[in-house]
């Protein structure tokens, strides 16, 4: 029997802000740095869903490829997220985003 799909919310990720997420099958460990809420365009999306963006940070240089990744947080909770490396002007880190809209 397949697991029921649950639509993720920003509130579900809030307890993990600042936590380390290990990329399954890889060497990368990212930290959930920011949760950004935004408003959908009028007439688009579902009225009962608040769009959001998760911003993760990792070490510079060894950039994780864009794509679907299974990430496990320290407490054992796992998420399948589509991560995109984003321009990071600050030295010393590489940022990634996962968008939920």
Secondary structure, 3 states (H helix, E strand, C coil): CCCCCCCCCHHHHHCCCCCEEEECCCCCEEEEEEEEECCCCCCCCCCCCCCEEEEEEECCCCCCCCEEEEEEECCCCEEEEEEEEECCCCCCCEEEEEEEC
